[in-house]
Amino acid sequence: MKNKRVDFHIEVGDYFGTLATAIDLIRQCADEDGWTSEDSAMIERLRDDLMYLQRTHNIRRKEGLAD
């Protein structure tokens, strides 16, 4: 496995949620650093999209691909 951390999160089914959490932490830092409200809103939409994917989708390895 080339990327054990990513593979682990995919295997336990929380990859999109983990990304959403990281994105939200970036948004919080951006808010503190004075980013525009448009930037913050874009990051929130990305977070919400990732949470939607977490609730509704799973990732699986493509057939025939090796690490």
N, CA, C and O atoms as a GROMACS GRO file, in nm:
protein
  268
    1MET      N    1   0.083  -0.119   0.000
    1MET     CA    2   0.000   0.000   0.000
    1MET      C    3   0.088   0.124   0.000
    1MET      O    4   0.177   0.139   0.083
    2LYS      N    5   0.061   0.211  -0.092
    2LYS     CA    6   0.139   0.334  -0.099
    2LYS      C    7   0.095   0.435   0.006
    2LYS      O    8   0.180   0.502   0.066
    3ASN      N    9  -0.033   0.446   0.030
    3ASN     CA   10  -0.082   0.547   0.122
    3ASN      C   11  -0.170   0.481   0.227
    3ASN      O   12  -0.292   0.478   0.213
    4LYS      N   13  -0.109   0.429   0.330
    4LYS     CA   14  -0.179   0.352   0.432
    4LYS      C   15  -0.285   0.435   0.503
    4LYS      O   16  -0.392   0.384   0.536
    5ARG      N   17  -0.257   0.563   0.526
    5ARG     CA   18  -0.352   0.649   0.596
    5ARG      C   19  -0.481   0.663   0.516
    5ARG      O   20  -0.590   0.650   0.572
    6VAL      N   21  -0.471   0.690   0.388
    6VAL     CA   22  -0.589   0.705   0.303
    6VAL      C   23  -0.663   0.572   0.294
    6VAL      O   24  -0.785   0.567   0.309
    7ASP      N   25  -0.588   0.465   0.269
    7ASP     CA   26  -0.651   0.333   0.260
    7ASP      C   27  -0.724   0.297   0.390
    7ASP      O   28  -0.832   0.239   0.386
    8PHE      N   29  -0.665   0.331   0.504
    8PHE     CA   30  -0.731   0.303   0.633
    8PHE      C   31  -0.866   0.374   0.640
    8PHE      O   32  -0.966   0.311   0.674
    9HIS      N   33  -0.869   0.503   0.610
    9HIS     CA   34  -0.994   0.578   0.619
    9HIS      C   35  -1.098   0.528   0.520
    9HIS      O   36  -1.218   0.529   0.550
   10ILE      N   37  -1.054   0.484   0.404
   10ILE     CA   38  -1.148   0.426   0.308
   10ILE      C   39  -1.203   0.294   0.362
   10ILE      O   40  -1.323   0.268   0.354
   11GLU      N   41  -1.115   0.210   0.416
   11GLU     CA   42  -1.158   0.080   0.468
   11GLU      C   43  -1.259   0.093   0.581
   11GLU      O   44  -1.354   0.014   0.588
   12VAL      N   45  -1.242   0.190   0.670
   12VAL     CA   46  -1.335   0.206   0.782
   12VAL      C   47  -1.455   0.293   0.745
   12VAL      O   48  -1.546   0.311   0.826
   13GLY      N   49  -1.456   0.348   0.623
   13GLY     CA   50  -1.573   0.418   0.572
   13GLY      C   51  -1.587   0.562   0.619
   13GLY      O   52  -1.698   0.615   0.619
   14ASP      N   53  -1.478   0.626   0.659
   14ASP     CA   54  -1.490   0.764   0.704
   14ASP      C   55  -1.403   0.862   0.626
   14ASP      O   56  -1.372   0.970   0.676
   15TYR      N   57  -1.363   0.826   0.506
   15TYR     CA   58  -1.273   0.911   0.429
   15TYR      C   59  -1.332   1.049   0.400
   15TYR      O   60  -1.267   1.150   0.424
   16PHE      N   61  -1.456   1.053   0.350
   16PHE     CA   62  -1.518   1.182   0.319
   16PHE      C   63  -1.539   1.264   0.446
   16PHE      O   64  -1.520   1.386   0.444
   17GLY      N   65  -1.578   1.199   0.554
   17GLY     CA   66  -1.597   1.270   0.681
   17GLY      C   67  -1.467   1.327   0.734
   17GLY      O   68  -1.464   1.438   0.787
   18THR      N   69  -1.359   1.252   0.719
   18THR     CA   70  -1.228   1.300   0.761
   18THR      C   71  -1.187   1.422   0.680
   18THR      O   72  -1.136   1.520   0.735
   19LEU      N   73  -1.209   1.417   0.550
   19LEU     CA   74  -1.180   1.532   0.465
   19LEU      C   75  -1.266   1.653   0.504
   19LEU      O   76  -1.218   1.766   0.508
   20ALA      N   77  -1.394   1.628   0.532
   20ALA     CA   78  -1.483   1.737   0.571
   20ALA      C   79  -1.436   1.804   0.700
   20ALA      O   80  -1.440   1.926   0.712
   21THR      N   81  -1.390   1.723   0.794
   21THR     CA   82  -1.339   1.778   0.920
   21THR      C   83  -1.215   1.864   0.895
   21THR      O   84  -1.203   1.973   0.950
   22ALA      N   85  -1.124   1.814   0.813
   22ALA     CA   86  -1.003   1.890   0.781
   22ALA      C   87  -1.038   2.021   0.710
   22ALA      O   88  -0.980   2.125   0.740
   23ILE      N   89  -1.133   2.016   0.618
   23ILE     CA   90  -1.176   2.136   0.545
   23ILE      C   91  -1.237   2.236   0.642
   23ILE      O   92  -1.214   2.357   0.630
   24ASP      N   93  -1.316   2.188   0.738
   24ASP     CA   94  -1.378   2.280   0.832
   24ASP      C   95  -1.274   2.344   0.924
   24ASP      O   96  -1.288   2.461   0.960
   25LEU      N   97  -1.170   2.271   0.961
   25LEU     CA   98  -1.063   2.331   1.040
   25LEU      C   99  -0.991   2.440   0.961
   25LEU      O  100  -0.954   2.544   1.016
   26ILE      N  101  -0.973   2.417   0.832
   26ILE     CA  102  -0.913   2.520   0.746
   26ILE      C  103  -1.004   2.643   0.741
   26ILE      O  104  -0.956   2.756   0.748
   27ARG      N  105  -1.135   2.620   0.729
   27ARG     CA  106  -1.230   2.731   0.726
   27ARG      C  107  -1.223   2.812   0.855
   27ARG      O  108  -1.224   2.935   0.851
   28GLN      N  109  -1.215   2.744   0.968
   28GLN     CA  110  -1.208   2.815   1.096
   28GLN      C  111  -1.082   2.902   1.103
   28GLN      O  112  -1.088   3.016   1.148
   29CYS      N  113  -0.970   2.849   1.060
   29CYS     CA  114  -0.846   2.927   1.058
   29CYS      C  115  -0.858   3.044   0.961
   29CYS      O  116  -0.811   3.154   0.989
   30ALA      N  117  -0.922   3.019   0.847
   30ALA     CA  118  -0.939   3.125   0.748
   30ALA      C  119  -1.025   3.237   0.803
   30ALA      O  120  -0.997   3.354   0.780
   31ASP      N  121  -1.130   3.201   0.878
   31ASP     CA  122  -1.216   3.302   0.938
   31ASP      C  123  -1.136   3.388   1.036
   31ASP      O  124  -1.153   3.510   1.041
   32GLU      N  125  -1.049   3.324   1.114
   32GLU     CA  126  -0.967   3.396   1.210
   32GLU      C  127  -0.864   3.486   1.141
   32GLU      O  128  -0.826   3.591   1.194
   33ASP      N  129  -0.819   3.445   1.023
   33ASP     CA  130  -0.718   3.521   0.951
   33ASP      C  131  -0.778   3.629   0.860
   33ASP      O  132  -0.705   3.698   0.789
   34GLY      N  133  -0.910   3.642   0.862
   34GLY     CA  134  -0.972   3.750   0.788
   34GLY      C  135  -1.002   3.723   0.642
   34GLY      O  136  -1.008   3.816   0.562
   35TRP      N  137  -1.020   3.595   0.605
   35TRP     CA  138  -1.060   3.566   0.468
   35TRP      C  139  -1.198   3.626   0.443
   35TRP      O  140  -1.271   3.656   0.537
   36THR      N  141  -1.232   3.642   0.318
   36THR     CA  142  -1.362   3.700   0.284
   36THR      C  143  -1.474   3.602   0.316
   36THR      O  144  -1.452   3.481   0.329
   37SER      N  145  -1.594   3.656   0.330
   37SER     CA  146  -1.709   3.570   0.357
   37SER      C  147  -1.736   3.478   0.239
   37SER      O  148  -1.788   3.367   0.257
   38GLU      N  149  -1.701   3.522   0.116
   38GLU     CA  150  -1.719   3.437  -0.002
   38GLU      C  151  -1.626   3.316   0.004
   38GLU      O  152  -1.665   3.205  -0.030
   39ASP      N  153  -1.501   3.338   0.049
   39ASP     CA  154  -1.407   3.227   0.064
   39ASP      C  155  -1.459   3.128   0.168
   39ASP      O  156  -1.457   3.007   0.146
   40SER      N  157  -1.504   3.181   0.279
   40SER     CA  158  -1.555   3.095   0.387
   40SER      C  159  -1.678   3.016   0.340
   40SER      O  160  -1.691   2.897   0.370
   41ALA      N  161  -1.766   3.081   0.265
   41ALA     CA  162  -1.887   3.014   0.215
   41ALA      C  163  -1.850   2.902   0.117
   41ALA      O  164  -1.911   2.796   0.118
   42MET      N  165  -1.750   2.927   0.033
   42MET     CA  166  -1.706   2.823  -0.062
   42MET      C  167  -1.652   2.702   0.014
   42MET      O  168  -1.680   2.588  -0.023
   43ILE      N  169  -1.575   2.726   0.118
   43ILE     CA  170  -1.521   2.616   0.198
   43ILE      C  171  -1.634   2.542   0.268
   43ILE      O  172  -1.631   2.419   0.276
   44GLU      N  173  -1.733   2.613   0.319
   44GLU     CA  174  -1.848   2.547   0.383
   44GLU      C  175  -1.923   2.460   0.284
   44GLU      O  176  -1.966   2.350   0.318
   45ARG      N  177  -1.940   2.507   0.160
   45ARG     CA  178  -2.008   2.425   0.058
   45ARG      C  179  -1.929   2.299   0.029
   45ARG      O  180  -1.988   2.191   0.013
   46LEU      N  181  -1.798   2.310   0.021
   46LEU     CA  182  -1.714   2.192  -0.001
   46LEU      C  183  -1.728   2.095   0.116
   46LEU      O  184  -1.741   1.974   0.095
   47ARG      N  185  -1.726   2.147   0.237
   47ARG     CA  186  -1.746   2.061   0.356
   47ARG      C  187  -1.880   1.990   0.349
   47ARG      O  188  -1.889   1.869   0.372
   48ASP      N  189  -1.986   2.065   0.316
   48ASP     CA  190  -2.119   2.006   0.307
   48ASP      C  191  -2.126   1.900   0.197
   48ASP      O  192  -2.191   1.797   0.215
   49ASP      N  193  -2.060   1.924   0.083
   49ASP     CA  194  -2.056   1.824  -0.024
   49ASP      C  195  -1.988   1.696   0.024
   49ASP      O  196  -2.034   1.586  -0.004
   50LEU      N  197  -1.879   1.711   0.097
   50LEU     CA  198  -1.808   1.594   0.149
   50LEU      C  199  -1.894   1.517   0.249
   50LEU      O  200  -1.892   1.394   0.251
   51MET      N  201  -1.967   1.588   0.333
   51MET     CA  202  -2.055   1.520   0.429
   51MET      C  203  -2.169   1.447   0.357
   51MET      O  204  -2.211   1.339   0.399
   52TYR      N  205  -2.219   1.506   0.248
   52TYR     CA  206  -2.319   1.437   0.166
   52TYR      C  207  -2.260   1.307   0.112
   52TYR      O  208  -2.324   1.202   0.120
   53LEU      N  209  -2.139   1.314   0.058
   53LEU     CA  210  -2.074   1.193   0.006
   53LEU      C  211  -2.052   1.091   0.116
   53LEU      O  212  -2.068   0.971   0.094
   54GLN      N  213  -2.016   1.137   0.236
   54GLN     CA  214  -1.995   1.045   0.348
   54GLN      C  215  -2.124   0.968   0.379
   54GLN      O  216  -2.121   0.848   0.406
   55ARG      N  217  -2.237   1.039   0.374
   55ARG     CA  218  -2.366   0.975   0.406
   55ARG      C  219  -2.416   0.884   0.295
   55ARG      O  220  -2.488   0.788   0.323
   56THR      N  221  -2.378   0.909   0.170
   56THR     CA  222  -2.446   0.842   0.059
   56THR      C  223  -2.358   0.756  -0.031
   56THR      O  224  -2.410   0.683  -0.115
   57HIS      N  225  -2.226   0.762  -0.017
   57HIS     CA  226  -2.138   0.692  -0.110
   57HIS      C  227  -2.029   0.615  -0.037
   57HIS      O  228  -1.994   0.645   0.077
   58ASN      N  229  -1.977   0.516  -0.105
   58ASN     CA  230  -1.860   0.441  -0.061
   58ASN      C  231  -1.756   0.445  -0.172
   58ASN      O  232  -1.789   0.458  -0.290
   59ILE      N  233  -1.630   0.434  -0.133
   59ILE     CA  234  -1.522   0.427  -0.230
   59ILE      C  235  -1.478   0.281  -0.239
   59ILE      O  236  -1.470   0.212  -0.138
   60ARG      N  237  -1.449   0.236  -0.359
   60ARG     CA  238  -1.394   0.101  -0.375
   60ARG      C  239  -1.282   0.108  -0.479
   60ARG      O  240  -1.285   0.190  -0.571
   61ARG      N  241  -1.185   0.021  -0.461
   61ARG     CA  242  -1.070   0.016  -0.553
   61ARG      C  243  -1.118  -0.030  -0.691
   61ARG      O  244  -1.202  -0.119  -0.702
   62LYS      N  245  -1.063   0.031  -0.794
   62LYS     CA  246  -1.093  -0.009  -0.930
   62LYS      C  247  -1.034  -0.147  -0.956
   62LYS      O  248  -0.925  -0.179  -0.909
   63GLU      N  249  -1.105  -0.224  -1.031
   63GLU     CA  250  -1.058  -0.360  -1.066
   63GLU      C  251  -0.930  -0.354  -1.146
   63GLU      O  252  -0.915  -0.270  -1.235
   64GLY      N  253  -0.837  -0.442  -1.114
   64GLY     CA  254  -0.715  -0.457  -1.191
   64GLY      C  255  -0.604  -0.358  -1.159
   64GLY      O  256  -0.498  -0.362  -1.221
   65LEU      N  257  -0.627  -0.270  -1.063
   65LEU     CA  258  -0.523  -0.173  -1.027
   65LEU      C  259  -0.444  -0.224  -0.907
   65LEU      O  260  -0.500  -0.272  -0.809
   66ALA      N  261  -0.316  -0.212  -0.917
   66ALA     CA  262  -0.228  -0.249  -0.805
   66ALA      C  263  -0.184  -0.123  -0.734
   66ALA      O  264  -0.201  -0.012  -0.785
   67ASP      N  265  -0.126  -0.140  -0.615
   67ASP     CA  266  -0.077  -0.025  -0.538
   67ASP      C  267   0.036   0.036  -0.607
   67ASP      O  268   0.091   0.135  -0.559
   0.00000   0.00000   0.00000
